[in-house]
Amino acid sequence: MFKSTVKVFMAAMACAAALGAQALEADPPQVLINSLNSVVVIKLSDGGTPLSAKDFKGSRFMVDDSNYAHMVKVSGVAGGVRVEPTATFEVGSYDLVIDTTKGSITVPVNAPLSGEAGVLEKQTEALGGDKGEAMKDLGLTTPLPRGAAKYQSSVTLADQYTVGQSAPLPVPEVPGATLRWVVNGVALEKEAGASDYLYVFPAEGDYTLQLQERAGNGAWETVSTSTVLAVEETPVTMNAVRGQFITFNAPDGYSKYTWTLEGATVAEGLKAKLRFPNPGTHVLSVRCEGPAVGPANTFRVARYEVTVP
């Protein structure tokens, strides 16, 4: 599913902007999905009044005129809708059209699935394409501005990366040139024999990436600069009974797990049994380190938003 089926994400954002005048509002106004285990709750309101679960009438998961409703499970909940990827979900950019008794609203969905190792590669291989071209066709990339024409078609970076995951930073094949990547002013070191630089984004936020070339006098000159965004995984949202114990399961495949609640460490290990004595929305996170597969310095932070009435 490439150019013929997936349109550029920016077009979806423009479509969403055009809906600004309608009474229906969505929170968040756009959705990022980085994991097949993501569960997103979109709050819907009509003139400031939250919608009920009964107001939900149906949905469409659109790319141009094609409906990929089989890729997501959308259900009405108090105050909005719940969105979950199905087993058939694919990398891409979509328009989620939500139909309610108060009208319809479109929420752009950007799904790089960067938390799922190898998903884009497998999707690209199945269609016989190139990963870089696939990312462009799927609306998940933005070309780098360049200071030298010879790099004009050589480098493409994703708009967003997931915190903790290893991101390849490609090096153009330019005969006689020595190139390197610099992230937030710090030059990266490339592993011996590797064709690309690998960088793990340590925290959420904006990052400045520079591609530099060594000049004849030994100085490094910047030939392209780009700003990308590192984001955390979309939290799993759930409700809990006040004071009742809940067992949380972390993603497997790691050797170390640290659970934090409101910033304080509360447990270690693959599972955490916790209860929430106070009403409100509580943020629980588990940092997963020491992956069984992949670069040793990668990690994952899974988050849960637990609401206690």
Secondary structure, DSSP 8 states (H G I E B T S, - for coil): --TTT---HHHHHHHHHHGGGSSEEEESSSEE---TT--EEEEEEETTEE--GGGEEEEEEEETTEE-GGGEEEEEETTEEEEEE-TT--SEEEEEEEEETTEEEEEEEEE--TTSTTHHHHHHHHTT--HHHHHHHTT-EEE--BSSGGGTTT-EEESEEETTSEEEE-----TT--EEEEETTEE----TT-SSEEEE--SSEEEEEEEEEE-TTS-EEEEEEEEEEEE----EEEE--TT--EEEE--SSEEEEEEEETTEEEEESSEEEE---S-EEEEEEEEEEEESSS-TT-EEEEEEEEEE-
